[in-house]
Amino acid sequence: MFKKITVLGMLFISTIMLAACDSSNVFEYIIDSSYDGWITLGTSADYPPYEWPMNVEGKQTIVGIDIEIAKEIAKAAKKNLKVINKGFDFLLEDLVSGKVDFVISAMTPTEERAQIVDFSKNYYAASQSILIKSSNAELYTTFESLNVNTVKIGAQLGSIQADLAEEFENAQKQFIQAIPDLVMRLQDGQINALILETAVADSYIRNQAGLMIAPIAIGDSEDGTAVAVQKGNQELLTLINSVIDELIESGRMDEIVAAMVLLNS
């Protein structure tokens, strides 16, 4: 618990205060009281260690790797940060319609998505894993063992993991918005396997007993996560890319990832 408090204190050093909001899905971070106006992030806060809800000093807020990156982007833009938390499959719709300025939500920049929004360079190299119950360790060891019509595979609606689930042509699929609901279905036996980004799968394994990663390779090892902006917003995209470069080159990105993994452990 001491480690969690210490990490939280370090990460919120750049945020003077969490401002009160009318909506339970909107969170405001005062980066600098001298900044004029807001830059708005869209995210889906059910994906630790990228983003998840947490009570901080008596206030409900959103924490995670993506939130820390968004703070750095806001600082570079000399704006305070507003975060709108929505279902993952609504994020790009909100971006296209102008409800948010950018989206960070462990999002893979696929060709289909790139037709409607522009993506930054990757800020994190992602890999994919299949989460199963430990009691099924000997049952699900190969692609073929999951690719049968008696198996139910879950993934987040609208995600790259949902696309990967379609590779199991013979298996049944369940796609829903909330990752915690999918994990609960896995634990309850409503689904047999759940496709998650590896860092997220690891987070659930650390925090919930009886889960493990199946020894089955899936996805492209070169997949990454990137920031999405409105099509043609080159000014913001250039700023975001410069922030990503600085975070990676300085080693700050590694520090953020390590701290958020520890915070969620």
Stockholm file with secondary structure:
# STOCKHOLM 1.0

chainA/1-265         MFKKITVLGMLFISTIMLAACDSSNVFEYIIDSSYDGWITLGTSADYPPYEWPMNVEGKQTIVGIDIEIAKEIAKAAKKNLKVINKGFDFLLEDLVSGKVDFVISAMTPTEERAQIVDFSKNYYAASQSILIKSSNAELYTTFESLNVNTVKIGAQLGSIQADLAEEFENAQKQFIQAIPDLVMRLQDGQINALILETAVADSYIRNQAGLMIAPIAIGDSEDGTAVAVQKGNQELLTLINSVIDELIESGRMDEIVAAMVLLNS
#=GR chainA/1-265 SS CHHHHHHHHHHTTTCCEEECCSSTTEEEEESCTTCCSEEEEEECCCBTTTBEEEEETTEEEEESHHHHHHHHHHHHHTCEEEEEECCGGGHHHHHHTTSCSEEEEEECCCHHHHTTEEECCCSEECCEEEEEEGGGTTTCCSHHHHSSTTCEEEEETTSHHHHHHTTCTTSEEEEESCHHHHHHHHHHTSCSEEEEEHHHHHHHHHHSTTEEECSCCCSCTTCEEEEEEETTCHHHHHHHHHHHHHHHHHTHHHHHHHHHHHHTC
#=GC SS_cons         CHHHHHHHHHHTTTCCEEECCSSTTEEEEESCTTCCSEEEEEECCCBTTTBEEEEETTEEEEESHHHHHHHHHHHHHTCEEEEEECCGGGHHHHHHTTSCSEEEEEECCCHHHHTTEEECCCSEECCEEEEEEGGGTTTCCSHHHHSSTTCEEEEETTSHHHHHHTTCTTSEEEEESCHHHHHHHHHHTSCSEEEEEHHHHHHHHHHSTTEEECSCCCSCTTCEEEEEEETTCHHHHHHHHHHHHHHHHHTHHHHHHHHHHHHTC
//
